């Protein structure tokens, strides 16, 4: 179910998500690979760079009302080993270069060869998603 929902979210991105994705895709920013609408545990994050353990969330006005849920979500992602950064839709749309610079600074200062947030399963066992 989560994978199908993530696929649907990729097809119905907001204008801010589309703009940011244009700059993140195909290793355009700092040579890092980003994925969009990616499942992590019970959540689907807007953008993720697995090699840098970085999650980028683009929030609309509804997030001002759901601050407790966002805090819980960020705490879970932090516990899984991810650094979470949030931008408002209007920031992405009106201050795109500043947002891209902030993301670039984060990936440039991230540890290289960061450990995976989830350890590999024991030999012979596969995890199903």
C-alpha positions as CSV (number, residue, x, y, z in Angstrom):
1,X,0.0,0.0,0.0
2,X,2.8,2.5,0.9
3,X,4.6,2.0,-2.4
4,X,1.4,2.6,-4.4
5,X,0.6,5.7,-2.3
6,X,4.2,7.0,-2.9
7,X,3.7,6.5,-6.6
8,X,0.5,8.5,-6.5
9,X,2.2,11.3,-4.6
10,X,5.0,11.4,-7.2
11,X,2.3,12.0,-9.9
12,X,0.6,14.8,-7.9
13,X,3.5,16.9,-6.7
14,X,2.9,20.5,-5.6
15,X,4.4,23.4,-7.6
16,X,7.1,23.8,-4.9
17,X,7.9,20.1,-5.0
18,X,8.1,20.1,-8.8
19,X,10.5,23.1,-8.7
20,X,12.7,21.6,-6.1
21,X,12.7,18.2,-7.8
22,X,13.9,19.9,-11.1
23,X,17.1,21.0,-9.2
24,X,17.6,17.8,-7.2
25,X,17.1,15.2,-9.9
26,X,19.8,13.5,-12.0
27,X,22.5,14.4,-9.4
28,X,22.2,18.1,-10.3
29,X,22.9,19.4,-6.8
30,X,26.3,18.5,-5.4
31,X,26.4,15.2,-7.4
32,X,24.1,13.5,-4.9
33,X,21.3,11.2,-5.8
34,X,17.9,12.3,-4.4
35,X,14.7,10.3,-4.5
36,X,11.2,11.8,-4.3
37,X,8.2,10.6,-2.3
38,X,10.2,7.8,-0.7
39,X,8.8,5.5,2.0
40,X,10.8,5.4,5.3
41,X,9.0,3.3,7.9
42,X,5.4,4.4,8.2
43,X,6.1,7.7,6.5
44,X,6.7,8.9,2.9
45,X,9.2,11.7,2.8
46,X,9.2,14.4,0.1
47,X,12.9,14.0,-0.9
48,X,15.7,11.9,0.4
49,X,19.4,11.5,-0.2
50,X,20.3,8.1,1.1
51,X,24.1,8.5,0.8
52,X,24.0,11.6,3.0
53,X,21.1,10.5,5.3
54,X,19.3,13.7,4.5
55,X,15.5,14.2,4.3
56,X,14.0,17.3,2.8
57,X,10.4,18.2,3.5
58,X,8.5,20.8,1.6
59,X,5.6,22.0,3.8
60,X,2.4,23.9,2.8
61,X,0.1,25.8,5.1
62,X,-1.6,22.7,6.5
63,X,1.7,21.9,8.3
64,X,1.2,24.9,10.6
65,X,-1.9,23.2,12.0
66,X,-0.1,19.8,12.2
67,X,3.0,20.8,14.1
68,X,2.8,18.0,16.6
69,X,2.6,15.4,13.8
70,X,5.6,16.9,12.0
71,X,7.6,16.9,15.3
72,X,6.8,13.2,15.8
73,X,7.7,12.4,12.2
74,X,11.0,14.3,12.4
75,X,11.8,12.5,15.7
76,X,11.2,9.2,14.1
77,X,13.4,10.0,11.1
78,X,16.1,11.4,13.3
79,X,16.0,8.1,15.3
80,X,16.4,6.2,12.0
81,X,19.6,8.2,11.4
82,X,18.3,10.9,9.0
83,X,18.8,14.6,9.3
84,X,15.5,16.4,8.5
85,X,15.3,19.9,7.0
86,X,12.0,21.6,6.3
87,X,11.2,24.4,3.9
88,X,7.9,26.2,3.3
89,X,6.3,26.1,-0.2
90,X,6.7,29.8,-0.5
91,X,10.4,29.6,0.3
92,X,11.0,27.1,-2.4
93,X,9.0,29.1,-4.9
94,X,10.2,32.6,-4.1
95,X,13.7,32.0,-2.7
96,X,14.8,29.0,-4.8
97,X,18.5,29.8,-4.9
98,X,18.7,30.3,-1.1
99,X,16.9,27.0,-0.6
100,X,19.3,25.2,-3.0
101,X,22.3,26.8,-1.3
102,X,21.1,25.7,2.1
103,X,20.7,22.1,0.8
104,X,24.1,22.2,-0.9
105,X,25.7,23.4,2.4
106,X,24.1,20.5,4.2
107,X,25.2,17.8,1.8
108,X,28.7,19.4,1.5
109,X,29.1,19.2,5.3
110,X,27.6,15.8,5.7
111,X,29.8,12.8,6.6
112,X,31.0,10.9,3.6
113,X,30.2,7.2,3.5
114,X,27.5,7.6,6.2
115,X,26.3,4.3,7.6
116,X,23.0,3.1,6.3
117,X,20.1,4.0,8.7
118,X,19.0,0.4,8.5
119,X,21.5,-2.4,8.9
120,X,21.6,-5.1,6.2
121,X,19.6,-8.2,7.0
122,X,21.6,-11.3,8.0
123,X,22.9,-13.4,5.1
124,X,20.2,-15.4,3.4
125,X,17.3,-13.3,4.7
126,X,15.6,-10.6,2.6
127,X,13.4,-7.8,3.8
128,X,10.2,-7.3,2.0
129,X,8.8,-3.8,1.6
